[in-house]
Amino acid sequence: QVQLVESGGGLVQAGGSLTLSCAASASIFSFDVMGWYRQAPGKQRELVATIRSDGGSKKYADSVKGRFTIARDSAKNTVYLQMNSLKPEDTAVYYCKALRYREYWGQGTQVTVSS
């Protein structure tokens, strides 16, 4: 059973930075894609950033391009989301997702950005 454990969320002022971590119980290269999604209150869950295992190509939502960076550390089986220049509209629960034949989700970590 694959497990994904997120950490690193918290409360930060607008303009600040946070780094989220997603630790996987399996090699991150065993997944086709890993990524970060977020869900704000009253809104649908949305893609933030993804990274493919083959080639490492990355994809970002337009709303976070230039501010967020997705990265991975295969030795630690961990995917990161570096978030800079945070805005109040980035406030959400952030989820890690992995795809291999099916979707695997973490439990989520809360990010709150105060104005």
Buried (B, 14 or more C-beta within 10 A) or exposed (E): EEEBBBBBBEEBEEEBEBEBBBBBEBEBEEBEBBBBBBBBEEEEBEBBBBBBBEEEEBBBBEEBEEBBBBBBEEEEBBBBBBBBEBBEEBBBBBBBBBBBEEEBBBEBBEBBBEE
